Amino acid sequence: MKKKFIVKNQRDFTKIIKSRKFVKNNVFVIYYLNNEEKYDRFGVSVGTKLGNAVFRNKYKRKIRAIVDNYKKTKKDYVNYKDYIIILREKGSNLSYKELEENFVSLMNIIRKEDKIDK
């Protein structure tokens, strides 16, 4: 994922989370907010309670790879939003495939909400 597609600034993280628009399941919580850019941006967070730095970085890489694959398969869908993806404790022992299925299901919920709003 290129740097311009990543939310890194703490101020942006806080603004997106305080917007209170989110979807969740047992594995992820995804906060989202419209942005003024011509592309989507993603931020990934894995809490310190889940493991040490090596573990957290491993799961951040997995989640970024899932996001990249999702963006490649859904080229027609660009909604100009910022997303914060938070991994929950139940997701810390799942395989890549299970993480991907959970992520895609939440993104499909967001897509449906966008269609309803339009």
C-alpha positions in Angstrom: 0.0 0.0 0.0 1.4 3.4 -1.0 2.0 6.0 1.8 -0.7 8.3 0.4 -3.3 5.6 1.0 -2.4 5.2 4.7 -3.9 7.2 7.6 -0.9 7.7 9.9 -1.6 11.0 11.6 -3.0 10.7 15.2 -5.2 13.7 14.6 -6.8 11.9 11.6 -7.2 8.7 13.6 -9.0 10.6 16.4 -11.3 12.5 13.9 -12.4 9.3 12.2 -13.1 7.4 15.4 -15.0 10.4 16.9 -17.2 10.4 13.8 -19.0 7.4 15.4 -19.7 5.7 12.0 -18.6 2.1 12.3 -19.3 -1.5 11.5 -18.1 -4.4 13.6 -18.0 -8.1 14.0 -16.1 -10.5 16.2 -12.8 -9.9 14.4 -12.7 -6.2 13.3 -14.1 -2.8 14.1 -14.0 -0.5 11.0 -14.6 3.2 11.5 -15.1 5.3 8.4 -15.5 8.9 7.4 -15.8 10.7 4.1 -12.7 12.6 3.0 -11.9 15.3 0.5 -9.3 13.2 -1.4 -9.8 11.4 -4.7 -8.9 8.0 -3.1 -9.6 5.9 -0.1 -7.2 5.8 2.9 -6.8 3.1 5.4 -5.3 3.0 8.9 -4.6 -0.2 10.8 -4.5 -0.6 14.6 -3.6 -3.7 16.6 -3.8 -3.1 20.4 -0.9 -3.8 22.7 -3.0 -6.2 24.7 -3.0 -8.7 21.8 0.8 -9.3 21.7 4.3 -7.9 21.4 5.5 -5.6 18.7 6.5 -8.5 16.4 3.0 -10.0 16.6 1.3 -6.6 16.1 3.4 -5.7 13.0 2.8 -9.2 11.6 -1.0 -8.7 11.8 -0.8 -5.1 10.5 1.0 -6.5 7.4 -1.6 -9.2 7.0 -4.4 -6.6 7.2 -2.7 -4.3 4.7 -2.3 -7.2 2.3 -6.0 -8.0 2.7 -6.9 -4.3 1.9 -4.7 -4.3 -1.2 -6.3 -7.5 -2.5 -9.8 -6.0 -1.8 -8.9 -2.8 -3.6 -7.7 -4.8 -6.7 -10.8 -6.9 -6.9 -13.2 -4.0 -6.3 -11.7 -1.5 -8.8 -15.1 -0.1 -9.7 -15.9 0.8 -6.1 -14.2 3.9 -4.8 -16.1 5.9 -2.3 -13.5 8.4 -1.0 -13.5 7.5 2.6 -11.0 7.2 5.4 -11.1 3.8 7.2 -9.6 2.8 10.6 -9.4 -1.0 10.9 -9.0 -2.2 14.5 -8.2 -5.9 15.1 -10.1 -7.5 18.0 -8.8 -10.2 20.3 -10.8 -13.0 18.6 -9.0 -12.2 15.4 -5.6 -12.8 16.8 -5.6 -16.5 16.2 -7.4 -16.7 12.8 -5.9 -17.6 9.5 -5.4 -15.1 6.7 -8.4 -16.5 4.8 -10.7 -16.1 7.8 -9.4 -12.6 8.4 -10.1 -11.7 4.7 -13.6 -13.2 4.8 -14.5 -11.1 7.9 -13.0 -7.9 6.4 -14.9 -8.4 3.1 -18.1 -8.9 4.9 -17.8 -5.7 6.8 -16.8 -3.7 3.6 -19.9 -5.1 1.9 -22.0 -3.7 4.7 -20.4 -0.3 4.2 -21.1 -0.6 0.4 -24.8 -1.4 1.1 -25.0 1.6 3.4 -23.5 3.9 0.7 -26.1 2.7 -1.9 -28.9 3.3 0.5 -27.6 6.9 1.2 -27.5 7.7 -2.5 
